[in-house]
């Protein structure tokens, strides 16, 4: 039986394969019910839309912020994290949380240790007046603390291991620089450098983490919301 010939239809095998690869996804898209806008697009655009990989959803970046409570009800925080870093977790010298065991259980930790970088700025944890600049340990003038009292709300805060830049009697506002963090490595080799914060009311020491609350937010979200 003689085969019929079709003049003018001479396509090399590689060309045929190329055309098939080009138009098969477009045909598949049309069969799948592509929208009208895609159907009117040039073939190469339709091909790209048919075979391009699906974009992956962006993974949100999270960070932790600390928000102080509003004690006096004026709509503004009355406390702030003095270093902007998380409380000290366990190291060779124990935990930095309020009430953590000290001296083999003989006493309890009376403040919260907020991790710090040596020489970083330390912020005033409350507004008020500097009522004392003292020494953390008797007979050792290398480690100091700054005490701030706020008679309006009845709270007193002490930030330890600070090289102070304020003096007794000075008025300070919340978040104002009161000094820089001092390295503790010469006293406690291997400890996490930190600022020890004690908060008191009517002479009773309180857990600063109940007054300065940690919150996880998406980067770009306003920490004042929610």
C-alpha positions in Angstrom: 0.0 0.0 0.0 1.4 3.3 -1.0 1.8 6.0 1.7 0.2 9.4 1.2 2.6 12.3 1.1 1.8 15.7 2.5 3.8 18.3 0.6 5.1 21.2 2.8 4.8 19.3 6.1 8.4 18.5 6.8 9.3 18.9 10.4 12.5 17.4 11.8 12.2 15.3 14.9 14.0 17.7 17.2 11.7 20.5 16.1 8.6 18.3 16.6 9.7 17.5 20.2 10.4 21.1 20.9 6.9 22.2 19.7 5.3 19.4 21.8 7.1 20.5 24.9 6.1 24.1 24.3 2.4 23.6 23.6 1.6 20.6 25.8 1.5 22.6 29.1 -0.5 25.3 27.4 -3.0 22.8 26.2 -3.1 21.3 29.6 -3.8 24.7 31.1 -6.7 25.3 28.7 -8.2 21.9 29.4 -7.9 22.6 33.2 -10.1 25.7 32.7 -7.5 28.5 32.9 -9.0 32.0 33.3 -9.7 34.3 30.4 -6.8 36.6 31.1 -4.3 33.7 30.9 -6.0 32.3 27.7 -5.4 35.7 26.0 -1.8 35.9 27.0 1.0 35.2 24.5 2.0 31.5 24.3 5.3 32.0 26.1 3.5 33.8 29.0 1.0 31.0 29.3 3.8 28.4 29.2 5.6 30.2 32.0 2.4 30.4 34.2 1.8 26.7 33.6 5.2 25.4 34.5 6.7 27.9 37.0 7.1 26.6 40.6 4.5 27.6 43.2 5.8 30.4 45.3 6.2 29.4 49.0 4.5 31.5 51.6 6.9 33.7 53.5 7.8 32.5 57.0 7.1 35.2 59.6 10.1 36.4 61.6 9.3 36.6 65.3 11.0 38.4 68.1 10.4 38.9 71.8 9.6 42.3 73.3 9.0 43.4 76.9 6.1 45.6 77.9 5.8 47.1 81.3 2.5 47.3 83.1 0.5 50.5 83.4 0.1 50.8 87.2 -1.3 54.3 87.4 -3.7 53.9 84.5 -2.5 56.8 82.4 -2.1 54.6 79.3 1.7 54.5 79.4 4.0 51.8 80.8 5.5 52.4 84.2 8.3 49.8 83.9 10.9 48.8 81.3 13.4 46.1 80.8 16.7 47.7 81.7 18.8 45.8 79.1 16.3 44.8 76.5 17.4 41.2 76.7 15.9 38.1 78.2 16.4 37.0 81.8 19.5 35.0 82.5 18.9 31.3 82.1 20.7 28.5 83.9 24.5 28.7 84.1 27.1 27.4 86.6 25.8 29.9 89.1 22.2 29.0 88.9 19.1 30.6 87.4 18.4 34.3 87.1 14.7 34.1 87.8 13.1 35.6 90.9 13.0 33.2 93.8 15.7 30.9 92.3 17.7 28.9 94.8 20.9 30.4 96.1 23.6 29.0 98.4 22.3 25.5 98.2 18.7 26.5 99.0 19.6 28.6 102.0 18.2 31.7 100.4 16.2 32.8 97.4 17.1 35.2 94.6 15.5 38.5 95.3 15.5 40.0 91.8 15.5 39.1 88.1 18.8 39.0 86.2 18.4 40.5 82.7 21.2 39.4 80.4 23.6 42.2 79.3 26.6 42.9 77.2 29.5 44.5 79.2 29.5 48.3 78.6 26.0 48.4 77.1 23.7 51.2 78.2 21.4 50.4 81.1 17.9 52.0 81.0 16.1 53.4 84.0 13.5 50.6 84.9 11.1 53.2 86.4 10.7 56.9 86.4 11.5 58.8 89.6 14.4 60.1 91.6 17.8 58.5 92.2 17.6 57.9 96.0 20.8 55.9 96.3 24.0 54.9 94.5 25.6 52.1 96.5 27.8 49.0 96.4 26.5 45.5 95.6 28.9 43.9 98.1 30.5 45.3 101.3 34.1 46.1 100.9 34.0 45.9 97.1 33.6 49.3 95.3 33.8 47.7 91.8 30.2 46.7 91.6 27.5 49.3 92.2 23.8 49.7 92.1 21.4 52.6 91.3 18.2 52.9 93.3 15.3 54.9 91.8 12.2 55.7 93.8 8.8 56.8 92.3 6.6 58.1 95.1 3.7 58.6 92.6 3.2 54.9 92.2 4.9 53.7 95.4 7.6 51.6 93.7 11.4 51.4 94.2 13.8 49.8 91.7 17.4 48.8 92.1 19.6 48.0 89.1 22.8 46.2 90.2 26.2 45.8 88.4 26.0 49.2 86.8 28.7 51.8 86.3 26.4 54.8 87.1 26.2 58.1 85.1 23.5 59.5 87.5 23.8 61.0 91.0 21.6 61.0 94.1 18.7 63.4 93.8 18.6 63.4 90.0 15.3 63.0 88.4 15.2 60.3 85.7 12.5 59.2 83.3 11.6 55.7 82.3 14.1 54.3 79.8 16.7 57.1 80.3 20.3 55.9 80.4 21.5 55.6 84.0 24.9 54.0 83.3 26.5 51.0 81.6 26.6 47.3 82.5 29.7 46.0 84.2 31.3 42.6 83.3 31.0 40.1 86.1 33.7 37.7 84.8 36.3 38.8 87.4 33.9 38.0 90.2 32.1 35.0 88.7 34.1 33.5 85.8 31.7 32.0 83.2 28.6 33.6 84.5 26.2 35.3 82.0 26.8 39.0 82.3 23.6 40.7 83.5 21.9 43.5 85.3 20.2 42.3 88.5 16.9 44.2 88.9 15.0 44.3 92.2 11.6 45.9 92.4 10.0 46.7 95.7 6.8 48.1 97.1 6.2 48.9 100.7 9.5 47.1 101.4 8.4 43.8 99.8 10.4 42.6 96.8 8.4 41.7 93.7 9.0 39.5 90.7 10.0 42.0 87.9 8.8 39.5 85.3 5.2 40.1 86.5 5.6 43.8 85.9 7.7 43.6 82.7 5.9 41.0 80.6 7.5 39.2 77.7 5.5 39.0 74.4 6.4 37.4 71.1 5.4 39.5 68.0 6.0 39.4 64.2 8.8 41.8 63.1 7.2 45.0 62.0 4.2 44.6 64.3 3.7 47.5 66.8 4.5 46.1 70.3 2.1 48.5 71.8 -0.9 46.8 70.1 -2.7 43.7 71.2 
